[in-house]
Amino acid sequence: MTTDRPAPRHALVFGASGFVGRHLVLALAAAGARVTAAVRTAASQERLQRWLVEHGLHEHVGFTLADFHAPAIVHDEAAARTRITEIHNCAGTYRFGMSAAEAREANVGIVERIVDFAASLPKLERLVHISGYRVGGQDPASIPWPEEARARRYRRLGAYEASKVESDAVLQARARERGVPFTIVNPSSVIGHSLTGETDQLIGLASTVQQLWAGSTRALPGNDTTFLPVVTVDYLAAFMAAAATDARAVDQSYWVLDERTPPLPVMLADLAEHLGVAAPRLRVPVAVIKRLPRWATGADPETLTFLSADRYPTRSANELAERHGLRQPDVTTALQRWADYLAARRFDVSEAGAGAEDGPAAGPGARSVDSAGGVRSFALGRANASRLVLPGLPTNADTWAPIAADLDARVVDLPGIGLSGSAGRPGSVGQEWDRWLSAVVGERTVDLVGHSLGAAAAVMIADRHPDQVRSLTLVAPFFLQPAPRPAATQRLAVRPYLRFASAASLSRMLTGDRGAARLLASTAADLRRRGARAVARYLRQAASPAWREELRAMLDRYAGPVLIIVGERDPLDAALAPERARRSVVVGGAGHHPHLTHPEEAARLIADVVAAT
């Protein structure tokens, strides 16, 4: 099947629009291969093309339509025979709850068709197939499975896992029968990119992290021997690209996983601490979990086979990686970046990327969690945007998403609010806050917009870095408004109320009606998770006469353009602001949150002051 002189490397990738497939296309192109991406629909091709361009790949990739039910499984099969030197099979269906027939068609049937197609390619040097760390290493001599034995296995393992077990054996048997040189890669649970955390899968371990983040996990599964290993998608893709040209990898299977992955309950506890949520102290043995009903565990029964103390034969994979200079990234850092990516998108990693509650994403990388002055900080919008918005209490960055999109602004959650970590008190003696404020503005020049408590943060930045603040827009700056009555402050700061308030009740409290409930859905979720405590602490701080006076002095020292936006029902304190009122605009009918009730007018006013500078 191989020629005396190796042909130029040309890879055909089935399943190229999937999670692993997309990153594999990048890895193959980086290795110098020409790549043809096989996708099932024109819409899939368009999405993949856009994703590849967003990730810096503008050339070396062609496309073909794949139809595993047609006589020719790729649209231009004749052309493929003249140039394809390697096939990578990332196609199949990763989903629990399928019927046996559906799973066999999706996974076993595709393998059979691809092996037959590979056997027809005169220049083919390798077929690389993704199997799985729990299903790899099957005996090809067992093929074909007797019908009764197949039915028993599908019932015992579940349709998805059984179909992967069968397809592993089928590929080996069929490839050897047809003389197709193959390499099987058995990855563990695939997590996001090692540098960005990027993923588009919310299944298996990711769904467990989601439950942990939401506070719905009552106990950690397993013990210190429970091993659910992970591998980053970029390392897996690089391994596959290297294995396709490794002469020692012909007809071999490789278990690709990070042996440094912590035991499952330790991993989950570490991720909970990183995400700023409480991890359950209770641990439940795997044997007990497998006996509990699904309503008690919240887990699909098919996922429970992954809870095991088994270890895997990784030596040959490590040796291949060593030959090609591949290094596993630090697993703790990779897990944290993956969890940050999921949390920043509120565990909606679909094409929209931001979640129905949060509004649309503003483009690639528009939602991120990074360290700012040592504080885990969530930001919405372009990292280099010149407009910086700091939200007020108790709202998060997502409530500013529509305005941020109109203004091309970056919105950053205050420490302890929304998706950001805490950083102590915001007063002038708070060194953690000082470091955070400096890190948020960075080295660039910005137009600052601060709402309520965010207005205090904006004034503090302007006071510390006046040369980097081109203009200040203060929306409902509490320190220029009447001080709250102690009773009102106490009532609003009651943690139980904030923790259990619905989006509709928050909307009524903040705006007077339910109209902003959709925008406040994520804020209500954040308050339920942990944000109520920080809001209560900030409200007490905001009532401090000394701090309010200090903020007014900082504002007076700032020499740049200032615009103050207040609602008609939430005016400035006349005794404090006779001079400052000349720089203020009143939004008719609005209260303390004009960005929720009058977003178009707020966006126009902010744009006008920026244009004036």
C-alpha positions in Angstrom: 0.0 0.0 0.0 2.9 2.4 0.7 5.1 3.6 -2.1 8.9 3.6 -2.3 9.1 7.3 -2.0 6.9 8.9 0.6 4.3 11.2 -0.8 3.8 14.7 0.5 1.9 14.5 3.7 -1.9 14.9 3.2 -4.3 14.1 6.0 -8.0 13.5 5.7 -9.8 14.1 9.0 -13.2 12.6 9.6 -15.1 14.3 12.4 -13.1 17.5 11.8 -15.9 19.8 13.1 -15.9 18.0 16.5 -14.0 19.0 19.6 -10.9 16.8 19.0 -11.1 17.1 15.2 -10.9 20.8 15.1 -7.8 20.9 17.3 -6.3 18.0 15.3 -6.7 20.1 12.1 -4.6 22.8 13.8 -2.0 20.3 14.9 -1.6 18.7 11.5 -1.3 22.0 9.8 1.3 23.1 12.4 3.2 19.9 11.6 3.3 20.9 7.9 0.6 18.6 6.5 -2.0 19.5 4.0 -5.3 18.8 5.5 -8.7 17.9 4.1 -11.5 18.3 6.7 -14.4 15.9 6.2 -17.7 17.4 7.5 -21.3 16.3 7.2 -23.0 19.5 6.2 -22.2 22.9 4.6 -23.2 24.6 7.8 -20.6 22.5 9.7 -18.0 23.5 7.1 -18.8 27.2 7.6 -18.6 27.0 11.4 -15.3 25.1 11.1 -13.8 27.6 8.7 -14.7 30.4 10.9 -13.3 28.7 14.0 -10.0 27.9 12.2 -9.6 31.5 11.1 -10.3 32.7 14.6 -7.5 30.4 15.8 -5.0 31.7 13.3 -5.2 29.1 10.5 -6.0 30.7 7.1 -4.5 28.1 4.7 -3.5 24.5 4.2 -7.0 23.2 4.7 -9.5 21.9 2.2 -13.0 20.6 2.8 -15.1 17.7 1.6 -18.5 16.5 2.6 -18.8 13.1 4.2 -21.8 10.8 4.0 -21.4 7.5 5.7 -24.6 6.2 4.2 -23.7 7.0 0.5 -21.8 4.7 -1.8 -18.8 7.1 -1.7 -18.3 8.4 1.8 -16.5 11.5 0.7 -17.8 13.9 -2.0 -14.6 13.8 -4.1 -13.5 10.2 -3.5 -11.5 9.9 -6.8 -9.4 12.9 -5.9 -8.8 11.5 -2.4 -7.2 8.4 -4.0 -4.6 10.5 -5.7 -3.3 12.4 -2.6 -4.4 11.2 0.8 -1.5 9.7 2.8 -3.2 9.4 6.2 -6.6 9.3 7.7 -7.6 10.4 11.1 -11.0 9.1 12.4 -12.5 11.4 15.0 -16.0 10.7 13.8 -18.7 9.0 15.9 -21.1 10.0 18.6 -20.1 10.8 22.2 -23.5 10.7 24.0 -25.1 8.7 26.7 -28.6 7.4 26.6 -28.5 6.0 23.0 -30.2 2.8 22.0 -27.9 -0.1 21.0 -28.9 0.2 17.4 -28.2 4.0 17.3 -24.8 3.6 19.1 -23.7 0.8 16.7 -24.6 2.8 13.7 -22.9 5.9 15.0 -19.7 4.2 16.1 -19.2 0.7 14.7 -20.8 1.3 11.3 -18.6 4.4 10.7 -15.5 2.4 11.5 -16.3 -0.3 9.0 -16.9 2.2 6.3 -13.7 4.2 7.0 -11.5 1.1 7.0 -13.0 -0.1 3.7 -12.4 3.4 2.2 -8.8 3.5 3.6 -8.1 0.2 1.9 -8.9 1.8 -1.5 -6.3 4.6 -1.2 -3.0 3.7 -2.9 -0.9 6.3 -1.1 -2.2 5.7 2.4 0.4 5.2 5.0 -1.6 5.2 8.2 -5.1 5.2 9.6 -5.3 6.8 13.1 -8.4 6.0 15.1 -9.6 7.4 18.4 -10.9 4.8 20.7 -10.9 5.3 24.5 -8.9 4.5 27.6 -11.7 2.3 29.1 -12.4 0.4 25.9 -9.1 0.1 24.1 -7.1 -3.1 23.7 -9.9 -5.3 22.6 -9.2 -8.7 21.0 -9.8 -8.6 17.2 -10.2 -12.4 17.1 -13.5 -11.9 18.9 -15.0 -10.3 15.8 -17.8 -10.9 14.8 -19.5 -10.9 18.1 -22.3 -13.4 18.4 -25.7 -11.6 18.6 -26.5 -12.9 22.0 -23.1 -12.0 23.5 -23.4 -8.5 21.9 -26.8 -7.9 23.4 -25.6 -8.9 26.9 -22.6 -6.6 26.6 -24.6 -3.7 25.4 -27.0 -4.2 28.4 -24.1 -4.5 30.9 -21.9 -1.6 29.7 -24.5 0.7 28.2 -24.9 1.5 24.5 -22.2 4.1 24.2 -19.4 2.3 25.9 -20.3 -1.1 24.3 -20.3 0.5 20.8 -16.8 1.9 21.5 -15.6 -1.5 22.7 -16.9 -3.2 19.6 -15.6 -0.6 17.2 -12.1 -0.9 18.8 -12.1 -4.7 18.0 -13.8 -4.2 14.6 -11.2 -1.7 13.5 -8.3 -4.0 14.3 -9.8 -7.0 12.7 -11.0 -5.2 9.6 -7.8 -3.2 9.1 -5.6 -6.3 9.3 -7.9 -8.2 7.0 -7.6 -5.4 4.4 -4.0 -4.6 4.9 -4.5 -1.1 6.3 -1.7 0.1 8.6 -3.4 1.6 11.7 -2.7 3.3 15.0 -5.3 3.4 17.8 -5.2 6.2 20.3 -7.0 5.6 23.6 -7.5 9.0 25.3 -8.8 9.5 28.8 -11.4 12.3 29.5 -10.5 15.1 27.2 -10.5 18.6 28.8 -9.9 22.0 27.3 -6.9 23.5 25.7 -3.9 23.7 28.0 -3.4 27.4 27.5 -6.9 28.7 27.1 -9.1 26.0 28.6 -11.3 26.2 25.5 -13.8 23.3 25.1 -17.1 22.7 23.6 -18.1 19.6 25.5 -20.3 19.6 28.6 -20.5 15.9 29.3 -18.9 13.5 31.8 -16.4 15.3 34.1 -17.5 18.7 32.9 -21.1 18.1 34.0 -19.7 17.1 37.4 -17.8 20.4 37.7 -20.9 22.2 36.7 -22.9 20.6 39.6 -20.0 21.5 41.9 -20.0 25.1 40.8 -23.8 25.4 41.2 -23.6 24.0 44.7 -25.8 21.0 43.9 -23.1 18.4 44.8 -23.8 16.9 48.2 -20.8 14.5 48.3 -17.6 13.8 46.4 -17.5 10.5 44.6 -14.9 7.8 45.4 -11.8 7.8 47.5 -8.1 8.4 47.2 -7.8 5.5 44.7 -10.6 6.6 42.3 -8.7 7.6 39.2 -10.5 9.5 36.4 -7.5 10.7 34.3 -7.6 13.7 31.9 -5.7 14.8 28.9 -5.8 18.3 27.3 -7.2 18.5 23.8 -4.1 20.1 22.3 -1.7 17.5 23.7 -4.0 14.7 22.3 -4.1 16.4 18.9 -0.3 16.8 18.8 0.1 13.1 19.8 -2.2 12.0 17.0 -0.4 14.1 14.5 3.0 12.6 15.6 1.7 9.0 15.8 0.6 9.1 12.1 4.2 9.3 10.9 5.9 7.2 13.6 7.1 4.0 12.0 7.0 2.2 15.4 3.3 3.0 15.8 2.0 0.8 13.0 -0.7 -1.6 14.3 -0.2 -0.3 17.8 -2.6 1.1 20.5 -1.6 3.9 22.8 -3.2 5.0 26.1 -2.9 8.8 26.2 -3.6 10.3 29.6 -1.9 12.3 32.3 -0.8 10.0 35.1 -0.4 13.0 37.4 -4.2 13.5 37.5 -5.2 13.7 41.2 -7.7 11.2 42.6 -11.2 12.2 41.6 -12.4 13.6 45.0 -9.1 15.5 45.4 -9.4 16.9 41.9 -13.0 18.1 42.5 -12.1 19.6 45.9 -9.2 21.5 44.3 -11.4 22.8 41.5 -14.0 23.9 44.0 -11.5 25.9 45.9 -10.2 27.4 42.7 -13.7 28.4 41.6 -14.5 29.9 45.0 -17.2 27.4 46.0 -17.5 25.1 48.9 -16.6 21.5 48.3 -18.6 18.8 50.2 -16.7 17.1 52.9 -18.6 13.9 52.6 -17.2 11.2 50.3 -19.3 8.4 49.0 -17.6 5.1 47.9 -18.0 4.1 44.3 -19.7 0.8 45.2 -22.4 2.8 47.1 -22.9 5.3 44.2 -23.5 2.5 41.7 -26.3 1.1 43.9 -28.1 4.5 44.3 -31.0 5.5 42.0 -30.3 8.0 39.3 -32.4 10.7 41.0 -30.1 10.5 44.0 -26.8 10.6 42.2 -27.7 13.0 39.4 -25.4 10.9 37.1 -26.2 8.9 34.0 -25.7 5.2 34.9 -23.5 4.9 31.8 -20.9 7.3 33.3 -20.5 5.3 36.5 -18.2 2.7 34.9 -15.6 5.5 34.7 -15.4 5.6 38.5 -12.6 3.1 38.9 -9.3 2.5 40.6 -7.8 1.0 37.4 -4.5 2.2 36.0 -3.5 2.0 32.4 -0.5 1.0 30.2 0.9 4.4 29.3 4.6 3.5 28.8 4.5 3.1 25.0 2.6 6.4 24.7 5.1 8.2 26.9 8.0 6.8 24.8 6.3 7.9 21.5 5.8 11.4 23.0 9.4 11.5 24.1 10.6 10.6 20.6 8.6 13.5 19.2 9.4 16.1 21.9 5.9 16.2 23.3 5.4 17.2 26.9 2.3 17.0 29.0 1.3 20.4 30.4 0.9 20.9 34.1 -2.3 19.0 34.9 -3.4 21.3 37.8 -3.0 24.4 35.7 -4.8 22.8 32.8 -7.7 21.7 34.9 -8.1 25.2 36.4 -8.0 26.9 33.0 -10.6 24.5 31.7 -12.8 25.1 34.7 -12.4 28.9 34.3 -13.4 28.6 30.6 -16.5 26.7 31.6 -17.5 29.0 34.4 -16.8 32.1 32.4 -19.5 30.9 29.9 -21.7 29.7 32.7 -21.3 26.2 31.4 -22.9 27.0 28.1 -20.1 26.1 25.6 -22.4 26.0 22.5 -21.9 28.1 19.4 -23.6 31.1 21.2 -21.0 30.8 24.0 -22.6 32.9 26.6 -25.8 31.2 27.6 -29.4 32.2 27.2 -29.5 34.0 30.5 -26.4 36.0 29.8 -27.0 37.3 26.3 -24.8 36.6 23.2 -21.0 36.5 23.4 -19.1 39.4 21.9 -16.7 37.2 19.9 -13.8 34.8 20.4 -12.3 35.2 23.8 -15.0 37.7 24.8 -15.6 35.9 28.2 -12.5 35.2 30.2 -11.3 34.6 33.8 -7.8 35.8 34.4 -5.7 36.8 37.4 -5.6 40.5 38.0 -3.3 41.5 40.8 -3.7 38.1 42.3 -7.5 38.2 42.1 -9.4 35.7 39.9 -11.3 38.2 37.7 -14.0 37.7 35.2 -14.2 40.1 32.2 -16.6 40.4 29.3 -15.4 42.0 26.0 -12.2 42.5 24.2 -9.1 42.5 26.3 -7.7 45.6 24.7 -10.9 47.6 24.6 -10.3 51.3 25.5 -13.6 51.6 27.4 -13.6 49.9 30.8 -16.9 49.4 32.7 -17.0 48.5 36.4 -20.5 47.4 37.5 -22.2 48.2 40.8 -24.0 46.2 43.4 -25.4 43.7 43.3 -25.2 43.2 39.6 -22.5 41.5 37.5 -20.8 42.1 34.2 -23.5 40.3 32.3 -26.0 43.0 33.1 -23.9 45.4 31.1 -23.5 43.0 28.1 -25.9 44.8 25.7 -24.3 48.2 26.4 -20.8 46.7 26.3 -21.5 45.3 22.8 -22.8 48.7 21.6 -19.8 50.5 23.0 -17.1 47.8 22.3 -16.3 48.0 26.0 -14.7 45.6 28.4 -16.7 44.9 31.6 -15.0 43.5 34.7 -16.7 42.0 37.7 -15.7 43.6 41.0 -13.8 41.3 43.4 -16.2 39.0 45.2 -19.1 39.8 42.8 -20.3 37.8 39.8 -17.6 35.4 38.7 -14.6 37.2 40.3 -12.8 36.1 43.4 -12.6 38.2 46.5 -9.9 40.8 47.4 -10.7 42.1 50.9 -12.2 45.5 51.5 -12.3 48.3 48.9 -11.1 51.1 51.3 -7.9 53.1 50.8 -6.1 50.8 53.2 -7.0 47.7 51.1 -3.8 46.7 49.5 -5.4 43.7 47.7 -7.9 46.1 46.1 -5.1 48.5 45.2 -3.3 45.7 43.3 -6.5 44.7 41.6 -7.3 48.2 40.5 -3.9 48.7 39.0 -3.9 45.3 37.2 -7.4 45.9 35.7 -6.4 49.1 34.0 -2.9 47.7 33.1 -0.7 49.9 31.0 -3.3 51.2 28.6 -5.2 54.5 28.5 -8.9 54.0 29.1 -12.2 55.7 29.3 -13.6 54.6 32.6 -17.3 53.9 33.3 -18.3 53.0 36.9 -21.7 52.3 38.3 -22.5 52.7 42.0 -19.7 50.8 43.8 -18.0 50.5 40.5 -18.0 54.4 40.4 -15.9 54.3 43.6 -13.5 51.8 41.9 -13.3 54.1 38.8 -12.5 57.2 40.9 -9.8 55.2 42.8 -8.2 54.2 39.5 -8.3 57.8 38.3 -6.7 59.0 41.5 -3.9 56.5 41.3 -3.3 56.5 37.6 -4.6 59.9 36.3 -2.4 59.8 33.1 -4.1 56.6 32.0 -7.7 57.7 32.5 -8.9 59.7 29.5 -12.4 60.3 30.9 -14.6 59.3 33.8 -18.3 58.4 33.5 -19.9 57.8 36.9 -23.4 56.2 36.9 -25.3 56.6 40.1 -22.2 57.4 42.2 -23.4 56.6 45.7 -20.9 58.9 47.4 -22.5 61.9 45.7 -26.0 60.8 46.7 -27.9 60.9 50.0 -26.4 58.4 52.5 -28.7 55.4 53.0 -30.7 55.2 56.2 -29.2 52.5 58.5 -32.5 50.5 58.5 -32.5 50.5 54.7 -28.9 49.5 54.5 -29.5 46.6 57.0 -32.6 45.4 55.1 -30.8 45.5 51.7 -27.7 43.7 53.1 -29.6 40.8 54.6 -27.7 37.9 53.2 -30.6 35.4 53.2 -32.7 37.7 51.1 -30.0 38.2 48.5 -29.1 34.6 48.5 -32.6 33.4 47.8 -33.9 36.2 45.7 -35.2 35.3 42.3 -34.4 37.3 39.1 -37.9 38.7 39.1 -37.7 39.8 42.8 -34.3 41.4 42.2 -35.7 43.2 39.2 -38.5 44.6 41.3 -36.2 45.6 44.1 -33.7 47.4 41.8 -35.9 48.8 39.1 -39.5 48.7 40.4 -40.8 46.1 38.0 -40.0 42.7 36.5 -38.7 44.1 33.2 -35.0 43.5 33.9 -35.5 39.9 35.1 -33.8 38.3 32.1 -30.7 40.4 32.5 -30.6 39.7 36.2 -30.9 35.9 35.9 -27.2 35.4 36.1 -26.9 37.9 39.0 -29.4 35.9 41.0 -27.5 32.7 40.3 -24.3 34.4 41.5 -25.9 35.6 44.7 -27.2 32.1 45.3 -23.8 30.6 44.9 -21.7 32.9 47.1 -22.1 36.6 46.1 -24.5 37.7 48.9 -21.8 37.8 51.5 -19.6 40.2 49.4 -22.6 42.4 48.6 -23.4 42.7 52.3 -19.8 43.6 53.1 -19.7 46.2 50.4 -23.0 47.8 51.4 -21.6 48.4 54.9 -18.4 49.9 53.4 -20.4 52.2 51.1 -22.3 53.6 54.1 -19.0 54.8 55.7 -19.0 58.6 55.9 -15.2 58.7 55.9 -14.9 56.6 52.8 -17.6 58.6 51.0 -15.7 61.8 51.8 -12.4 60.3 50.6 -14.0 59.3 47.3 -15.3 62.9 46.8 -11.9 64.3 47.4 -10.4 61.8 44.8 -13.0 62.9 42.3 -12.2 66.6 42.8 -8.5 65.9 42.3 -9.1 64.4 38.8 -8.6 67.0 36.1 -10.0 65.1 33.1 -13.5 65.1 31.6 -16.2 63.8 34.0 -19.8 62.9 33.3 -22.2 62.0 36.0 -25.4 60.0 35.1 -28.2 59.7 37.6 -31.8 58.6 37.4 -34.6 61.0 38.0 -35.7 58.8 41.0 -32.2 58.6 42.4 -30.8 62.2 42.3 -27.5 63.7 43.6 -27.4 65.1 47.1 -28.0 68.8 46.5 -25.8 69.7 49.5 -22.9 67.7 48.1 -23.0 68.5 44.4 -23.8 72.0 43.5 -20.7 72.3 41.4 -20.6 68.7 40.3 -24.2 68.9 39.2 -23.1 71.0 36.2 -21.4 67.8 34.9 -24.4 65.6 35.5 -27.2 64.3 33.3 -30.5 63.1 34.6 -32.2 60.1 33.0 -36.0 60.7 33.2 -37.9 57.9 34.9 -34.8 56.0 35.9 -33.6 55.0 39.4 -30.3 53.7 40.6 -29.8 51.3 37.7 -30.4 53.2 34.4 -28.3 50.7 32.5 -31.1 48.1 33.2 -34.1 50.4 32.6 -32.8 52.8 30.0 -29.9 51.0 28.3 -30.1 52.8 25.0 -30.0 56.2 26.6 -27.2 55.2 29.0 -25.1 53.8 26.1 -25.6 57.1 24.1 -24.5 59.3 27.0 -21.4 57.2 27.6 -20.6 57.2 23.9 -21.0 61.0 23.8 -18.5 61.7 26.6 -16.0 59.4 25.1 -16.4 61.1 21.7 -16.0 64.4 23.3 -12.6 63.4 24.6 
